[in-house]
Amino acid sequence: MRPRRSVLYMPGANTRAMEKAKGLDCDTIIFDLEDAVSPDAKDTARGQVIDAIQAGGYGHRELVVRGNGLDTPWGANDIAAFAGLPIAAMLFPKIETLAQVQAIVTLLDEHGGAHLPVWLMVETPAGVLDLAQFADHSRVEALVMGTSDLVKELRASHTPSRHNLDYALQHCVLVARRFGKDILDGVHLDFQNEEALREVCVGGRAMGFDGKTLIHPSQVSIANEVFGYSDDDVENARRTLAVWQEALAAGKGVAVLDGKLVENLHAAEAERVVAFADALVGR
């Protein structure tokens, strides 16, 4: 169990922001070498991210590097630079085919990164529609929605409700669940509007996303709250497991808690909630 409630993009060109991230309460930091870095600063930013990772000090935070695509002048060098560093995964943009995933994995392996999981950005119509063709690759650990690029590719509009993206988002969640991968919702660009952020987080959580990608530290607390569990949720989960174990010990297939039926599906969800809570405490 690895909580990924709040996943904060950190521009690789901004050394001050990367240092500040050591004190933020996010679950994951994505050092971004792609969208957040101009072409003439790619090499410099790569070096700065290497220095930041090697210096350490990020505590429990999961560290991920978003490299450039292999179809760019920088992608292969990004893989070569980070394959052997102490990071949790590498994230790659605009993935649409199994061939792209295989090329990434091959290059990682060649540079000593055979242990390293791969995260994939889903941000084009082809990426959404063909997701099931490559999301089940054994090295793929997580899927990340790139809703900003997807809206552009669809010639759509950013709306408060995001109902115009419902099909695409739900399709990707279904694929993620089919293959047992984590999936993270796209960023919310209006970072100063906390009410709107909460609304889209609640909607994303209800749809089934595991967490939210973020562009500003001020968004972390809301994402942690919405994609986490309250103390009451955890306590109820522990009580559910307790009555379920009692029922099993008595040879029963169901239990009752506070007048409500408890079956194996409820026990399985309760186990997940408790594991999630324990993971936060234990890190």
Secondary structure as UniProt FT lines:
FT   STRAND          6..11
FT   TURN            12..13
FT   HELIX           15..20
FT   HELIX           21..23
FT   STRAND          28..32
FT   TURN            35..36
FT   HELIX           39..41
FT   HELIX           42..55
FT   TURN            59..60
FT   STRAND          62..66
FT   TURN            70..71
FT   HELIX           75..82
FT   TURN            83..84
FT   STRAND          89..92
FT   HELIX           98..110
FT   TURN            111..112
FT   TURN            114..115
FT   STRAND          118..122
FT   HELIX           125..129
FT   HELIX           131..133
FT   TURN            134..136
FT   TURN            138..139
FT   STRAND          140..145
FT   HELIX           147..154
FT   HELIX           163..165
FT   HELIX           166..179
FT   STRAND          182..185
FT   TURN            191..192
FT   HELIX           194..207
FT   STRAND          211..214
FT   HELIX           217..219
FT   HELIX           220..226
FT   HELIX           231..249
FT   TURN            250..251
FT   STRAND          255..257
FT   TURN            258..259
FT   STRAND          260..262
FT   HELIX           264..282
//
